[in-house]
Amino acid sequence: MTNKTTPKTKLLGGVAAVGLASAFLIGGVVNPITPVLADAVRVEAPQAPSFADVVEAVSPAVVSVRVKAKIQPANNKGFNFRGFGFDQLPEDHPFRRFFDGERGGPEFGQRGNPRRNDKRRAPRRFGMSQGSGFFVSEDGFIVTNHHVVKGGSEFTVVTNNGDEHDATLIGTDPKTDLAVLKVETKSKFTYVSFAEKKSRVGEWVVAVGNPFGLGGTVTAGIVSASGRDIGSGPYDDFIQIDAAVNKGNSGGPAFNLNGEVIGVNTAIFSPSGGNVGIAFAISAKTSEEVVKDLIESGSVTRGWLGVQIQPVSQDIAESVGLEKASGAIVAETQPDSPAFKGGIRSGDIILQVNGKDIKGPKALAREIAGLEPEEKVQITLFREGQRETIDVTLGSLPKPDKVAAVPVDELQKSTGVELDELGLSITKSGENVVISNVMAGSTAAEKGLKPGDVIVSVNGRDTRTINDVGLAVTKAMEDERKAILFQVQTGERSRFVALPIASG
């Protein structure tokens, strides 16, 4: 009788093991069949773009900028720690001598002998700072930030391969925080160019620089926003990116995936001092214009109109009858300026320059700055309820003079005339009409009006007397205006404030 055993098949890792026949004995040792492994898991899906090709191409153009600045010490006495408790150390304390100048030991910060009463010149000291930059020409022109090179006396650039070169400062532009250095050598450098197209929100961005002095470092992210105004200057036009930018990245480039510079990394928003994903880069358009001027002449030439301006709020628009809140209202025209000569006056709202709409003061400043001195421009104004266009020949932006603050004269002791509808009282002080009181919690208080502010005009009418103010307010009410436009002067500053009229 023959016993037949049906083998049981078991799938294990792609290997068929057949009962006990899957192994056989050799010298009493079980020898298994060599397993055949299954293919590794692989998911076929779209992959994120690689930045490696971009980084490999642009990295040779990015440099580290080392700045050496002279530091003039206030004196040659070192730092005396008496008064901080260090002079109360025990007599046998090993550090006592560093904090006890009267006992013959040198004060902290000195070397060798104790302080002497001689007239030797204090040793010259130097401070070091570091940032980033990038070549924009093969003959060695480098772009970086003004705040990186500010106060520097010697400049050294370190290339991606570790070569060091001395550089000279060609020029800086504090208003946009840009600077240009030049390396004088026969070598030809890899350089990059500025992007011609405006970057779009959501595009990939690669930041290359030298954070913390570690050497060339790359971070990546996206463009988070454009046209940011962070209050750093009159021509703010920043790109916001979320690529990590830290100390030492200043002056470094931000690239798109074509290897074009879309911005110069300049500032970060950081409550903690570290990267929180909010960094700002000067736009390529602004950077290219400024860098071109710095390379050609060492300075930036800008057109100048000569007006003090402020935004047009909805209240201001309603008070003058403008359909929407746009443009820049002229608070003051500077004497002998192009605007003054061209007929622009206080209260005018600038709506267009050469047919281009002006959204606000920053847009106007950038538009005028982008034009050349002596260039004739067409300015479209909104004046006394009508639009009109005038021709103005621009001038050159003068260097700012330091003007001392002028204190407001003391108000005459008077209760003044109350304007309950507006939340303030006015009185006469010398040749001016001034605000004598502002009601707490009123709109006037919320708008920042204060006792002592001089009322220059109301709804475009000059106000020399209290009666002038009263007539202007009455006229606005008769015309059923929703707000009244006050021009006030606080010291040297002139501005417009629209006060809503309380409805009955």
Secondary structure, 3 states (H helix, E strand, C coil): CCCCCCCCEEEECCEEEEHHHHEEEECCEEEECCCCCCCCCCCCCCCCCCCHHHHHHHHHHEEEEEEEEEECCCCCCCCCCCCCCHHHCCCCCCCHHHHCHHHCCCCCCCCCCCCCCCCCCCCCEEEEEEEEEEECCCCCEEEECHHHHCCCCEEEEECCCCCEEEEEEEEEECCCCEEEEEECCCCCCCCCCECCCCCCCCCEEEEEECHHHCCCEEEEEEEEEEEECCCCCCCCCEEEECCCCCCCCCCCEEECCCCCEEEEEEEECCCCCCCCCCEEEEEHHHHHHHHHHHHHHCCCCCEECCEEEEECCHHHHHHHCCCCCCCEEEEEECCCCHHHHHCCCCCCEEEEECCEECCCHHHHHHHHHCCCCCCEEEEEEEECCEEEEEEEECEECCCCCCCCCCCCCCCCCCCCEEECCCCEEEEEECCEEEEEEECCCCHHHHCCCCCCCEEEEECCEECCCHHHHHHHHHHHHHCCCCEEEEEEEECCEEEEEEEECCCC
